[in-house]
Amino acid sequence: MEESPRLWLADVEAIKRGYVYEPEDEEYACLVCGRRFSRGIIYPVDDCLADAEQAVKLHLRSEHGSMFEYLLGMDKRYTGLTEHQKEVLLLVHQGMSDREIAQRLNTGSTSTIRNHRFSFREREKTAKVFLAIMGLLKADSRGRSSRPAMDDRSDEEKVLAAYLREGPKGPLSRLPKKASQRLMVLRHLAGRFEPGREYAEKEVNQVLREVYHDHVTLRRNMVDYGILDRLPDGSRYWVTTEDRGREPGAARPASERRRLKNDYQQNPPPGGVYQIRNLADGRVLVGSGVNLSGAMNRSRFELDRGVHPNQELQQDWNRFGPEGFSFESLESFTRDGHPGGDLAEEVRAAETRWLEKLKPYGGRGYNHE
């Protein structure tokens, strides 16, 4: 799993703990996957209820195991450890003696394990000194800052600096909670898209993945705030011009609604059969709809919101995240020559054929016989 951007912004104690508290949003955030828990909300976890901090601790334990094992499993460019050194540290963490570790690793000598322990203590000293140097460097840099005492930046510049910490062309650290600040950020991010150009959903996702780890939430916010608009079936997106930056839920201008309706009537979407595939184990859920794109988008929306009717699929989605699944069209039918309910009948028949072919039940899929 790709590390959450918050991990690199946290201090050592927070990394050991595995989560941070963000007072601006009154939320606890998991440093591994970025999942957030709002203070004041009671969360159902397994068979009990937990407040936000308890919930993030239980989430860490059930979804990611111990932070020791998670950190130890990170790439060598972050840990600086060989696989053999990781094995030794894991066994030390489990409370084994030098003799037991030597026997487990078949080294034949406890002196080798003692040498490892000595090496780890020396590396700990080096790490402490380096952290102290970097801390002093940052403190000195702040002391020599040329910024005037009175910050004369505009509100928008301050917001962008707070949430795009690597600069205006960098990634988004998190979405602001306040609507006014969120709107400023979304308007700025609209500059990543070309005005007048229409994008497929896949193209929109590609742009937003470079901006934010949860590109689905970001895309939905840009639509809700009127920064992006789309056809009713979600097949085409574009940057808005007339009502860019409306309040979420506000109506589109009449001219925009008429254009969308005409486009939709002149180019009705095809129906068909699709599958949602778990990229980790290959299991699939087969579904269908007379509006194929709409059915797929609805399933994706339900999974993002945590309300998909297939609980087994929802649990795996929560575990692996959107990047762990693909949505694939298996067969599609145009509306030409299918008046009335004929298209719906053909779609149902096609779904039955695909269920018989793929048999997505039990260990092979999420469908129920």
N, C-alpha and C positions, 0 to 999 in steps of 0.2 A: 504494500500500500504506500502511496506517495505521502510523505510527511505533511502535516498541516502547516501552513505558513506561520501560525501562532507559535509553533515549537521554537522557531529561530528567534522569536521576539521575547521569549520568556527567560527568566533568570534560572539559575541552577536549581534553587529550591523548588520552583514551580515545575521544572522538568522532572525532578525526582518525584514530585507529587502526582504529576500527570495531567493537571488541569490548572486553569487560572480563573480568577474572578475579575470581571470587567465592570467596574462601578458605573461607567457611563451608561451602559445598557442594563445594569443589574442582572447580569447573566454569568453563569459558570460555563466555561468552554473546555472541551476535551482537547488536549494538545496533540493527540494522535490522529483523530479523524475530523476534529472541528465541530462536533455536535455540541449544541448549546442547550442549557437548562436555565429557565427564567426564575429568578428569585420570587418567592411568593406563590409559586404554583406547586401543587402536590402531584407527583408522578407515580403512576402504577408501575411497579417493577416486580416481575415475577408474581408472587402472591402477597406482596405487601405494598404499602404506600410510603413514599419518601419525598423529603423536601429537595430543593434543587441541588444542594451540595451533596447530600446523600445519594441522589440519583446519578450524579456524574461519577461518584466513586464506584457505585454498583455497575454503571455502564462500563467503566474502565476495566473492572475485574471480569465482567462477563464477556465483553467484546474483544479486549486486547490483552487479557492476562496481567502479569505484573509489569511495571515500568522497567524493572531490571532486565527482564527477558526481552521486552520490546526494544530497549536501547541497545542491548547486546546484539540484537539481530540486525541492526542498521548496517548500512554499507561501510566497508573498510575506510573509505575516504572521510567518514565522520568519526568512527571509533578508533582508527589506527591500529586495530587488532587483527591478527591472523586468525584463521579458523581454529587452530590448535589453542591459541591463547583464550579464545572465547570458550572453548570446551573446559579449560582449566578454571576460568572464572565462574562458569555455571556450576561446576562441581563444588567449588569453594562456597558459592552462595547457598548450595544445598546442605552445607555443614559437614562435608566430608573431610577427614584428616588427610595429611600428605600421603600417608601409606595407602589409604583407600583410593585416593586420586591416582597414584602411581599404578596401582593394580588395575583400576578401571581403564586407564589410558595405555596400559601395557608398556610403561616406560622403563620398568625394572629398577628404578632408583628414586627414593624420596628426595634426594639432593636436587634433582631436576625440578621438582615441584617447589622446593624452597627457593631456588633461583628465580622461578617465575614470580613467586610472592615478592621477593626483593625487587625484581624489575617493575612490578606493578606499583610498589610504594614509591620508587624513584619517579615513575611517570606521573604519579599523583602530585609529587612535589613540583615537577615541571609544569603541570596543568595549573596548579595554584598560583605559581609565579606569573604565568602567562595571563591568567584571568586578572590578576592584580595590575599587571602592566596595561592591559586593555582598559580596565576600569579607570586608571589614572589618566590614560590617553584621552578617554571620552570626557572626563572631568575637566582636564586642561583645555580641551577644544571648546567646551562650553564656556569656560572662563574667558577665552580669547575671542569669543564670537563677536563679529562686527555688527550684529543685528542691533539696532537702536532699542533703547528701553521701551519706547512706545511702539507697539506693533502696528504699522500702518497698512498692513495687508487687508484686502477686502475680505468679507465673510466667506465668500466662495473660495478664495485662495487659501484661507485657513482650513476650511473643511477638506479641500482637495489634498492639502499637505498632511492632514491628519489621517486620511484614509487611503491615500496613494503615497506611501512612505518612501518609495523609490523614485518618485518624480511623477509628473503628469502622464508620462507614457508607460509607467510601470504597472505592476499588478495591484489589484484592490485587496487590502488587508482584511476588510470586513465591510458589510453594508451598514450604514448609519441607521440607528433606530428612529431618530426624529425624521418626520416626513420631509421637512424643509431641507435638511441636510442630504437626505437620500435623493431628493429631486436634483440637487446641485450635482451630485456624483453621477447620477444617471444621464443628465444632460451632457456632462463632460464625456462620458463613455460613448455617447452617440457619435462622437467624432471618429470612432474606430470604424464606422460604416460609411460607405459612399452615398451621398444624397442622390435620390433619383434611381438608385439601383434596387432591384428586387433580389432577395436572398431566399434560397431554400432553407428549411429549418436546420439541416446539417451544416450549412455554411454559417448560419448564425451561431450555432454551438461551437464551431471551430474558432470563431472570433472571440467569443466570450470565455472559452476555456483558458485562453491566454491571459484573461483579465482576472478571473476569480475561480476558486476551486469548485464552487457550487454554481455551475453555469446555468442549471435549470432554474434555480431561484432567481438568478440575475435576469434571465430572459423573461420570466414571468413578471418581475417587477417593471422591466422596461416596457412591457405591453400594458400593464395595469396603470402606469403613470403616463401613458400616451407617448412615450419616447419612440417605441417601435409600434407598428401596426401590422396586421396580418389578415389574410383571407379567413373566412369562417372555419375552413377545414385545417388551418395551420400549415398549408403547403407553401405559402409565400409570405415573406416579411419585408418591410421597408421602413426607413426612417421617416417619421411623420413631419409634416410642415405646418398644417393648419392649426392643430391643437396640441402641439408639442409641450408636454409638461402639465397636463391636466391632473386634477386630483383623481386617485384611484376610484374606479366605478363611475366616473362622470361620463355622460353620453358623448359620442362622437358627433361632430358637426353633421348636419343633414346631407351635405354634398358628399361627405366621405361615406356615410351609410348607404346612400344610393349607389355609389360606385362599387362598394363591396357587394351589394345585393345583385347588381347587374353582372359583375364578374362571376359570381357564384352560380347564377342562373344560366349564363351562357357556357360555362365550363363546369358542369356538375361533376363532383368527384366520383371516382370509381368505387365499387364495393369489392370485397374480397376477403381473403383469409391471411392471417399473419401469425407470427410466433414471437414470443419474448424469450430470448435464449440467455441462460446463465453461462457466462464465458469461463467460469471457473470449473464447472463440472459438466457442461453441455446439456443440462436439463432445460426443457422448454415448456411454455404454456401456449397452447394453440387457441386463437380466438378469431372472430370474424365480425363483419359489419357491412351494412349497405353503403356506408361512408367509411372506406378503409382507413384513410388518414385520420378521420375524426375518432374512430374506434381506438387506433393506436395512441393518439394524443390523449384520449380520455384515460386509457390504462396508465400511461406515463404520469398523468396528473394525479391519479388516485394513489399511485405508488409514491410519488413525491410528498403527498399529503399524509401518507400512512394509513389510508382508508381503503386499500384495494380489497375486494371481497375474498380473494385467494390468500388466506393468512400465511400459508407456507411460502408463497412467492414473496409476500410482503416482508416476512422475516429475513429472507435471503437478501432482498433489496436493502433493508436496513443495515445488514451486515456488510455487504460488498459495495453498496453505493451505486449510483446511476452508471458509473464507468464500468461496472462489472456485468452489464447486460447490453444486449443488442436487440433492436426491434427490426424484424425482417418481414417483408411482404412475401408470402408463399404463392398467391394466385390472386389475380384481380380481374374484374369484369366492368366494362363500361355500361352506361345506362342505355345506350342505343339498342333498340330492339327488345327492351325489357320494360314494357309499360306496367303500371300498377305494382302488384306484388311479385311479379315474375323474378325480378332481380334478387329480392330477398330469398325466394325459394332456391335460386341457383347458388346463392352464397351459402345457405344452410347445407345444401347438398355437397358443396365443395369442402366445407368444414368437416363434414362426416367423412369424406374421402381422406382428408389429411390426418384426421384422428386415427383412422384405420391404418394408414401408411406409417405414421410416426410412432403411434402407441405411446403418447407422452404421459404415462402413468407410473406411479411408484418411483423407482429409481431412475426412470427415464424422463420424468416430467412432472408438471404441477397439476395437470388435468385430473379429474375424478371420473371413474367409470360409472 
